[in-house]
Amino acid sequence: MPRSGTKLGRYTLHELINSGGMSEIWLATDDGGRQYAVRLMLNNGLLAFTERRRFLTGCEVLANLPPHPAIIGYVEHGKIDGELALVMEYVEGENLKLRMAANDPVLSDNVAQILIDTAEALEHLHDHGFMHLDFKPENVVMTRNGSVRLVDFDLAQPIPNPPRKLDKNPGTPAYMAPEQLLRQPVDHRADIWAYGVSAFELLTFRKPFPGDTPDQVLKRELDRSDFVPPRVYNPDIPTDLERIVCRCLEREMERRYPVTSVLVHELRQALYVG
């Protein structure tokens, strides 16, 4: 296990930022003193096929994306002194899930820009042929000045045309579209659904389709008899923004936004930005 002071190639690890099931993220510096975030795969054994494939998928998707201000910056990935690693831009901040839990005023002060920036991050990803498939507040890091970075591309896949069934169905059920939970064909509009769930949560501090299990979430998504529009919880939400969020949450994917650029355009109009 790595520890503070460990050298990996030209990088020195300093502080453990985050630790998950399959990886750790460290604050590191290179030999010139520049700061980076280094993500290390923990279970790198010969039998860790799924973990290794997902880790490398996330690295390769990020490597193939042109830079975007709302997507974490890529530096390099591969084996460094025997460790499978992804080196990224270092951003000082916390994810939106933690910011919401702390009721951070920076979040409420910047919510309109956060909604636009995260949609633009998805637009950039989709325009370059990939769908994220794990979009949620936990995978958006916000800095102290309110700028955001979309992270964690381990579940990303090329956008299929036409939609197709996924070989496996990983993800976070609370943010998964009905077609995902039903194991039906999917495309990038599953990300638009996840964006709608996340936007609803950012604006109301509630989930639109709460449930403790995937089946409970799916039942609410399909039934919708007890769906509460976001302005009931937060009357300050502009009516046009509520309409946009609800369109993202249409049960049939054909009724959602066809492409993310249309969503971004309508968000900008509704929020008077640009």
N, C-alpha and C positions, 0 to 999 in steps of 0.2 A: 504493500500500500504506500502511495506517495505521501510525503509530509513536507511541511514548510522547509525551504532550503534545497529541496530536490532539484537537480539539474536534469533537463531534458533537452538535449541538443543545445541550441543557443538560448533556451528559455530557463529561467529560474522560477520555481513555484513559491508563492509567498503566503497566500491566504485561501482557505477553502470557502468558496462563495456559495456553492449549492451542491447537494448530494442527492441523487435519485437511485432508482433500482439498478440501473445499468451503467451509470456514469457519475463522475464528479466534475465540477467546474471550478477551476482555480484562477485566482488573480496571479499573473506572472509578468515578468519583465524579460526583455531580451538583453543581449550583451551591451546594447546602447542605452538601456534604461527605459525603453518605451514599454508601456503597459498593454497587456493583452488578456483576454479570457481564454484559458486552455481547458477544453473538455476532454477528459480521459475516460476511455471505456474500462470499466472495472472488471467484468467477467470476460476475459480475453482468451478463455480456454478453447481447445479444439472443438468442443461440442456446443459452443455458444453460437450456433448458426444463425438463429433468428435475431439475437441481439447484435451480432456483428453486421448482419445484412441491413438492419434498420439504422444502425449507427453510420454505416458507410453510405446508405441512401441519403440520410440527412446531410452528410458532408458533400456528396456529389451534387445534390440539388442546389445547395448554397453556392458551391463552386461554379456552377453553370449559370447562376443568376447575375446579370449586370448589377452593379451597385445601386442601391436605393436608400434614401435617407430614413425610411421607416422599416428597413430590414437590417438585421444584424450584419455587420461587415465581415466578409470572409478574408482570411489571410492564407492559410494552408491547411492541409490534412494529410494523414498517412502515419506510417510507423516512425516514431521518434525515440531512439534508444530502446527499441523493442516495445514501446507503448503506443497503442492506437490512439491518435489524438486529433482533435480539431482545434485550430487556433483561430480566434475571432477577435473582432473589435471588443475592447473592454468598455462597458457602459456602467456607470455607477447609478444604481437605481434598484427598484423592486418591481415585481410583476403586478399587473392590475388586480389580481385576486387579493394579494396582500394589501395593496393600497385601499381596496374597497373595505376589507376587514378592519382597517385602521381608520376608516372614514376620513381619509387624507384630504385636506382642503385643496391641495394641488390638483387632485383628480377632478373635483367639482368645478374648479376654476378653469380647467382646460378640456372639459368633456367634449365640447363641440369639435375642437381640433383633434382630439384623440379619435373620435368617431370617423372623421375624414381621413386622418393619417393611416389608421388601421385598414380602412377600406381601400386606400391607395396601395398599401402593402399587398393586399390580396389581389388587387388589379394587376400589379406588376408581376406577381407570381403567375397568375392566370395568363397574362399576355405572353409569358415565356413558356407556356405549355404545361404547367404543373398545377395540381390542386393540393392544398395543405393537409386536409383530412384530420387535423387536430387543432383547429382554430378555437381559442378560448382565452379568457382573461389571464390565465396562468402562463400562457405562452406569448404574452405581450409585456415587455419590460418598459417601464416609464422612468425617465430621468427626473432629477429634482426640478428641472425647468419645464417639465411637461411634454418633452418629446418622447416618441415611442420607437421601439424596435420589435418587429415580429421575429420570434425565435422558434427553434425545435422543428426541423423539417424531416424527422425520422420516418413519419408515416406518409410523407408526400409521394404522389404518383403522377405520371403523365396523365393529362386530361384525355379521356377516351372519347372517340366520336364514331359511332353513337355511344350513349352511356352503356356501361357494362357492370356485371356483378364483380365484386372484389373477391379475390381468392381467400383472403382472411378479412376479419372485420374488427380490427383494433380501433381504439378511439375512446372518447369520454362520453358515455351515454347521454348525459344531460345536454350535450351540444351536438348530438348526432341527429341528422334528418330522418324523417320517417322511413325513407327508402333505404337508408343504411341499416336501421334497426330491423327492418323487414327483410334484409338481405336481398334487396332488389337492385337493378342496375343503377349506378350513380355516375355523376360527373361533377364539374366544378360548382354546380348549384347546391351541392351539399355544404360547401364552404360558405355560400351566401346564407344558407339557413343558420350555420354556426355563428356567422356574423350577427344575424338577427337576434339570436339568443343572447350573445354577449352584449349587444347594444341595449337590449331590454334590461339586462342585469345592471349595466353601468348606469342606466337612467332611473332605475327603480329599486336597486339593491334586492331584487327578487328574480327568480327564474320564471319564465313564462309557462313552463310545463314541469313543475317539480315532481320528484319521485325518488324513492330510495333504491329502486332497481330499474334495469333497462325496460322491463315489462310495464312498470308503472309509468315511466316516462312516455313510452310508446302509446299506452292507453290514453293518456292526456293529449298527446299530439294528434291522435286520430279522432278522438271524441270531440274535444274542443268546446264542450257545452259549458265548462267552467273556466274558459279562457277569459282573462281580465285584461283589457287593453291597457297599455302602459300609462296613459293619462289619468286613469282612475287612481293609480298609485302616486303619480307625480303630475299635477295639473300644469306645471310650468313647462312641460314638454310641448314644443310647437306642434300644431295639428299635422303639418306636413311631415314632420319627423316621425310622428306616430304612424302615419300612413306608410312611410318608407320601411320602418321596422316591421310592421305587420305584413307588408308584401314579402319581405325576406322570409317570413314565417309561414308562408302559404304551404298547406299540406302537399299539394301537387307541385312538383318542381317546375312544371310548365307555366305556373302562375307566378313564380318568383321572377326576379330580374334575370333576363337571358344572359347578360354578361355583366361583369363587375363595373365596367366603365359607365354603364347607365346608372348604376347605384351611386357611384362617386359623383356623377353629374347632378343627380337629384339631391344628394346630401349637400353639395355645395350651394345649390339654390335654396334649400330649406334653411340652411344655417348661415346664409349670407357671407359665405367665404369664397372669394375669387369668382 
